[in-house]
Amino acid sequence: MNPIARRSKRLARSLALAGAMLACGGVAVAQEFSLNGVVSQGLSYDSDLGLDGGVGSFSTTTSLGVQANYETDESEASLSSSVSYRAVFGDDEDTSDLDGFRPNLNGSARFNFGRLTLSEAISFRIDNVAFTDFQSDGSINPDGIFTDSDARRLDFSFTQGVGYALSQRNSLNVSAGVSLTRFSETDDQLEDGDRYFGSIGLSRAVSPRLSIGISAVASRFNTGSTTDETRGTSVGVNFGFSRTFQDDVDFSGSVGLRYVRVREETFIAPFGTIESEENNLGATGGFSFSYDVGNTDLSAALSQNVSPTEDGDIEEFTTLSAGLSHAINSRQSFNVGMSFTRRTNVTDTVGNSGGSEQEFFGRISPSFNYRLTQNWSANLGYSFRVSNDDQGTEVSNAVFLGFSRPLRIFP
């Protein structure tokens, strides 16, 4: 609790500084401070909301969000908050567990002091563990654990970053943070956890279009219940680059190694505590590409990562994603996003030459946006999701219709 308390005090000081900045200079604040909001209403149908073989269900989601921004030549700060309520209607009695409110709070700040740059970010969220839903723009937010539990989940994270320009081309960056997760009910799949992470890196601008860098990363987490406790540690090093071709094509990539260790302690009466440990050295990295031409934006990314899990295992994630956004005219736009992820339990691979446990998840989500009036917009979206593991394959088809209106509050 001491590290968290110290970070909380630092956050309080940062928010106080931001408040003092907002309080100074009446005319200047009017020019540099803005307060905006958005209200939205959505209706959707999903053939299998939890990807667990359930029946189809309808849901309505009402959301209200507010965002405050403050910007000067030397600093910028942003604070946004939203609350949404979802009601699910279906023949499956378990769908009632997915009803409820989802409040969010996000804040960020950045301060420039010549060569020195300070940045901070905070995030807070409460939702259901299976709160997978469409967003106001018609794209889907597949953020769910998908268990039979109706537990509520609380996520909190805070990150502090420091950047220093060593010279005109070289810079040093350091960051550290903490992430906390709590559940209203815990079981084998839902366990409270704490995670601490940090990184240090050096970057060099070789030319106006090419930069390279090296960074070291480390993280540590621990989860636990009355009978189990899991601690995981990972350290790694990454080499990366970023290259701009002309003015509309960006390409970046990284490659590295990461060492992961997981230690699990399980209490089994009357035998006492049984300890187990797993270690793995794996490759990490990936590539990303973006292309911006006229009214069309295209992006693609491929990444691989190795990390410990709360279950005492070590898993490897390989993800391929792509996105396309096209503005048809001043009132119409079209978007499509897709991602495919393969999760491999590396623990089984190391300990069992016969194979490993794998899971595949895929998503394709096109959406269409039409501005009805100067203020109101309509969104029509579709999402296809598929999940495959040792229990079988589950497929979901969903459609969404939503309406949203921005709110200009100040100035």
Secondary structure as GFF3:
##gff-version 3
##sequence-region A 1 411
A	DSSP	alpha_helix	2	23	.	.	.	ID=ss1
A	DSSP	alpha_helix	26	32	.	.	.	ID=ss2
A	DSSP	beta_strand	33	46	.	.	.	ID=ss3
A	DSSP	beta_strand	57	71	.	.	.	ID=ss4
A	DSSP	beta_strand	75	90	.	.	.	ID=ss5
A	DSSP	three_ten_helix	93	98	.	.	.	ID=ss6
A	DSSP	beta_strand	100	113	.	.	.	ID=ss7
A	DSSP	beta_strand	116	128	.	.	.	ID=ss8
A	DSSP	beta_strand	133	134	.	.	.	ID=ss9
A	DSSP	beta_strand	140	141	.	.	.	ID=ss10
A	DSSP	beta_strand	152	165	.	.	.	ID=ss11
A	DSSP	beta_strand	170	183	.	.	.	ID=ss12
A	DSSP	beta_strand	193	207	.	.	.	ID=ss13
A	DSSP	beta_strand	210	224	.	.	.	ID=ss14
A	DSSP	beta_strand	228	245	.	.	.	ID=ss15
A	DSSP	beta_strand	249	268	.	.	.	ID=ss16
A	DSSP	beta_strand	272	293	.	.	.	ID=ss17
A	DSSP	beta_strand	296	308	.	.	.	ID=ss18
A	DSSP	beta_strand	314	327	.	.	.	ID=ss19
A	DSSP	beta_strand	332	345	.	.	.	ID=ss20
A	DSSP	alpha_helix	346	351	.	.	.	ID=ss21
A	DSSP	beta_strand	358	371	.	.	.	ID=ss22
A	DSSP	beta_strand	377	389	.	.	.	ID=ss23
A	DSSP	beta_strand	392	410	.	.	.	ID=ss24
###
